[in-house]
Amino acid sequence: MCFLGMCLLVLPAMSQELLPIKKENSCSYYGEEIADDVYGFASSNEAEDAVSEIVDAVGLQKNFVIKAGNVPNAVATMQNGKRLIIYSQDFMVKLKQKTGTKWAAYGILAHEIGHHLNAHTLEDGGSKPPLELAADQFSGFILGKMGATLEQAQSAINAKASARGSSTHPPRSARLEAVAVGWNKAREQAGHSGNSMDPTSSTQPSPPKPDPVDQAGEKLGELEELIDAYSSGKDNSRGNTSGSTTFITVGYSGDQYGCYLPISINIGGAYFSPEGNKYTVSNIPAGQQQYVIQGTISCGIYGSCTAYGEGTIYVQPGATYWIVWQNTSVGYCSIGLQSGN
């Protein structure tokens, strides 16, 4: 049986295992109840290929395991401290048959990957409407970068998402809007007009602009030159940095309060999640870049908040940027980046 196709293959017997997952750290796509005993099976080649295409779209390395299992559709969760995505092979095949497109399954997998990138599975409580919308927006962004139409990017939500929503998942209209926001952002980055407000307009879209994320793998030589220039005290960062990538360090000053930041940062289309304070990350587009930060700030007895912020920074080779945040209301914070030493 194929993952995204309609074919039937004769497969060798595959072993299964009982997965000791924590429901309180699990985020599912539609919000159905997850079984108490979840058994995992080896994922199909089609699923592995789909995940590879998704992470390649933003230049990421896969830092999670994917398995087939007896879940209602798909779930992002943790297993013994490791990130895990479990999908229902049966559900995905039927979804392909119902929607007539591979993009519905791609959208669900991208959504679950978005939960991991946004560190949602590190929080207790499982699915919540704000977390689901953030993952939907990431899904729309990824599918937009991969070439899906808006209708294709929204096909999984249109197929089954609740019109009224629930305590864990927002209503279908909000989820469709979140996907559209992410999809349109990807189209704007690629130099397209996105969903035009005037369907009769004859204006042709601008030629696609070079995408630093897509070029990152081809720019290792330029990265080494930037690092050498920085190490020798030469600042060439104000020159022509189009398409160039570099490394930076991201830190914060909340250690004395026991803070940790399960957040996702997008700088110029490059996504990463800091795994500690003073975290160094490579393949960041150099020069003037827009950034988006979202996730959670948790400071022990001082409380936690859902954080979101966006802005612009000038990325210089080897520079340090500090994460700063401020409470805006109960349970919510604004968050941003500031350059510093």
ROPA-652578 format. One line per field, with one value per residue (C-alpha): residue number from 0; residue in one letter; x, y, z. Coordinates in steps of 0.02 Angstrom, whole numbers. Layout:
nr = NUM:...;
rest = A:...;
x = X:...;
y = Y:...;
z = Z:...;
REM end
This chain:
nr = 0:1:2:3:4:5:6:7:8:9:10:11:12:13:14:15:16:17:18:19:20:21:22:23:24:25:26:27:28:29:30:31:32:33:34:35:36:37:38:39:40:41:42:43:44:45:46:47:48:49:50:51:52:53:54:55:56:57:58:59:60:61:62:63:64:65:66:67:68:69:70:71:72:73:74:75:76:77:78:79:80:81:82:83:84:85:86:87:88:89:90:91:92:93:94:95:96:97:98:99:100:101:102:103:104:105:106:107:108:109:110:111:112:113:114:115:116:117:118:119:120:121:122:123:124:125:126:127:128:129:130:131:132:133:134:135:136:137:138:139:140:141:142:143:144:145:146:147:148:149:150:151:152:153:154:155:156:157:158:159:160:161:162:163:164:165:166:167:168:169:170:171:172:173:174:175:176:177:178:179:180:181:182:183:184:185:186:187:188:189:190:191:192:193:194:195:196:197:198:199:200:201:202:203:204:205:206:207:208:209:210:211:212:213:214:215:216:217:218:219:220:221:222:223:224:225:226:227:228:229:230:231:232:233:234:235:236:237:238:239:240:241:242:243:244:245:246:247:248:249:250:251:252:253:254:255:256:257:258:259:260:261:262:263:264:265:266:267:268:269:270:271:272:273:274:275:276:277:278:279:280:281:282:283:284:285:286:287:288:289:290:291:292:293:294:295:296:297:298:299:300:301:302:303:304:305:306:307:308:309:310:311:312:313:314:315:316:317:318:319:320:321:322:323:324:325:326:327:328:329:330:331:332:333:334:335:336:337:338:339:340;
rest = M:C:F:L:G:M:C:L:L:V:L:P:A:M:S:Q:E:L:L:P:I:K:K:E:N:S:C:S:Y:Y:G:E:E:I:A:D:D:V:Y:G:F:A:S:S:N:E:A:E:D:A:V:S:E:I:V:D:A:V:G:L:Q:K:N:F:V:I:K:A:G:N:V:P:N:A:V:A:T:M:Q:N:G:K:R:L:I:I:Y:S:Q:D:F:M:V:K:L:K:Q:K:T:G:T:K:W:A:A:Y:G:I:L:A:H:E:I:G:H:H:L:N:A:H:T:L:E:D:G:G:S:K:P:P:L:E:L:A:A:D:Q:F:S:G:F:I:L:G:K:M:G:A:T:L:E:Q:A:Q:S:A:I:N:A:K:A:S:A:R:G:S:S:T:H:P:P:R:S:A:R:L:E:A:V:A:V:G:W:N:K:A:R:E:Q:A:G:H:S:G:N:S:M:D:P:T:S:S:T:Q:P:S:P:P:K:P:D:P:V:D:Q:A:G:E:K:L:G:E:L:E:E:L:I:D:A:Y:S:S:G:K:D:N:S:R:G:N:T:S:G:S:T:T:F:I:T:V:G:Y:S:G:D:Q:Y:G:C:Y:L:P:I:S:I:N:I:G:G:A:Y:F:S:P:E:G:N:K:Y:T:V:S:N:I:P:A:G:Q:Q:Q:Y:V:I:Q:G:T:I:S:C:G:I:Y:G:S:C:T:A:Y:G:E:G:T:I:Y:V:Q:P:G:A:T:Y:W:I:V:W:Q:N:T:S:V:G:Y:C:S:I:G:L:Q:S:G:N;
x = 0:71:72:17:-29:-168:-61:-44:128:176:282:382:319:370:393:293:327:224:269:275:216:147:-24:4:149:57:-22:-141:-205:-394:-407:-477:-435:-270:-275:-197:-86:-4:94:226:275:412:362:342:466:332:313:500:517:375:457:625:545:465:622:726:607:676:852:826:897:771:791:641:585:432:329:164:45:-133:-171:-326:-225:-57:23:180:241:390:456:592:649:654:543:422:289:163:44:-94:-51:-232:-294:-167:-212:-399:-365:-274:-423:-546:-454:-374:-209:-48:-45:-170:-51:97:1:-33:149:210:88:158:336:285:235:411:497:392:434:249:284:394:243:118:-64:-59:-154:-217:-295:-145:-23:-129:-140:48:73:-58:33:197:110:44:216:301:173:182:370:347:231:58:-90:-184:-328:-206:-123:-294:-358:-325:-419:-564:-574:-619:-581:-724:-820:-852:-684:-656:-559:-403:-426:-488:-634:-605:-615:-471:-365:-395:-344:-184:-135:-172:-61:85:57:50:210:301:237:291:466:474:425:248:95:10:-180:-221:-365:-414:-441:-462:-290:-179:-19:111:202:380:519:559:691:838:793:938:868:865:1041:1116:1186:1275:1352:1472:1622:1553:1514:1695:1754:1638:1701:1882:1848:1767:1910:2039:1947:1886:1704:1642:1462:1407:1454:1351:1279:1140:1122:1264:1241:1336:1336:1270:1247:1080:1072:961:985:856:969:961:773:785:710:711:642:557:539:559:652:638:771:756:671:796:708:793:753:888:939:1015:1081:1218:1164:1265:1176:1240:1162:1078:1055:1172:1121:956:830:656:630:483:492:355:341:343:449:453:538:500:412:402:280:272:196:155:274:266:364:432:551:708:893:1055:1141:1330:1452:1483:1377:1278:1093:998:821:720:541:408:239:96:-50:-82:2:67:233:308:479:617:801:931:1110:1246:1411;
y = 0:170:318:453:348:229:73:-89:-161:-326:-278:-388:-410:-263:-266:-153:-78:-1:184:259:432:567:630:793:831:777:886:804:874:866:842:667:566:472:288:241:113:176:51:110:33:76:224:202:267:386:463:478:561:682:733:755:871:972:998:1030:1172:1274:1203:1106:941:813:803:692:514:473:314:243:201:182:367:453:551:622:673:767:703:657:482:467:644:623:710:595:610:469:460:340:252:204:381:459:341:375:562:554:463:590:749:689:773:729:903:859:730:848:984:872:817:997:1048:917:966:1145:1090:1023:1176:1288:1181:1149:968:1029:1107:1014:1021:956:1045:1223:1339:1461:1317:1239:1404:1427:1252:1287:1445:1350:1218:1351:1430:1265:1211:1383:1364:1191:1256:1207:1317:1394:1273:1127:1196:1207:1038:942:1069:1077:887:862:1006:1055:1210:1257:1208:1144:1181:1112:1162:1325:1332:1287:1469:1520:1374:1412:1592:1538:1428:1571:1690:1569:1524:1707:1746:1609:1677:1853:1791:1705:1867:1818:1924:1787:1790:1950:2051:2090:1929:2028:2109:2077:2124:1987:1926:1985:1862:1752:1826:1720:1630:1623:1464:1372:1432:1391:1224:1303:1443:1351:1430:1604:1557:1507:1672:1768:1671:1701:1886:1897:1802:1917:2072:2124:2175:2138:2118:2284:2230:2128:1992:1937:1749:1738:1645:1654:1596:1695:1669:1693:1718:1784:1850:1751:1619:1696:1668:1488:1532:1421:1466:1329:1445:1441:1580:1619:1738:1773:1605:1503:1415:1354:1320:1369:1217:1323:1494:1568:1453:1463:1427:1426:1451:1615:1737:1886:2069:2152:2015:2002:1886:1802:1723:1619:1492:1497:1579:1481:1552:1426:1503:1669:1596:1573:1659:1628:1736:1810:1947:2002:2135:2170:2145:2165:1996:2009:1861:1793:1925:1895:1938:1943:1882:2010:1997:2091:2042:2119:2037:1889:1739:1832:1915:2014:1951:2016:2016:2149:2153:2155:2082;
z = 0:-48:70:-53:-204:-246:-272:-177:-140:-63:88:204:381:491:677:790:959:1097:1104:1280:1228:1341:1290:1383:1264:1106:972:848:683:701:889:908:1063:1054:1106:1273:1187:1029:926:805:639:516:408:221:93:32:204:227:56:96:260:172:44:183:286:129:84:230:235:396:455:516:705:738:703:597:621:564:706:768:789:717:586:639:804:855:1022:1130:1168:1300:1268:1078:952:861:726:714:566:519:356:333:360:242:98:122:132:-35:-110:-39:-87:-248:-204:-114:-36:100:173:149:240:390:402:385:523:642:599:639:814:844:770:880:1032:1066:1115:1258:1341:1448:1400:1221:1083:1110:980:973:950:813:719:728:657:522:472:459:353:234:222:181:52:-27:-45:-119:-255:-193:-234:-88:-117:-109:47:132:70:232:336:214:213:395:514:630:578:759:835:1011:1169:1086:904:827:703:522:465:579:524:340:372:461:314:194:294:289:107:54:150:55:-110:-64:-22:-190:-279:-323:-290:-189:-180:-275:-205:-386:-484:-647:-634:-784:-695:-716:-561:-535:-575:-424:-310:-254:-92:32:109:-57:-98:72:20:-129:-27:88:3:33:214:242:168:284:435:383:360:530:614:536:595:423:410:235:290:217:43:-77:36:-79:-59:69:232:394:575:723:910:997:1185:1324:1500:1598:1673:1847:1847:1785:1617:1465:1294:1191:1041:852:762:576:510:325:296:398:543:701:883:1011:1113:1252:1297:1187:1045:884:720:541:368:419:273:290:277:316:363:433:580:668:842:920:1060:1249:1384:1546:1701:1838:1988:1897:1771:1584:1434:1253:1152:978:892:725:662:561:601:506:508:520:519:693:780:940:951:1115:1139:1238:1295:1391:1462:1364:1456:1569:1490:1338:1295:1153:1100:987:940:981:921:1055:1110;
REM end
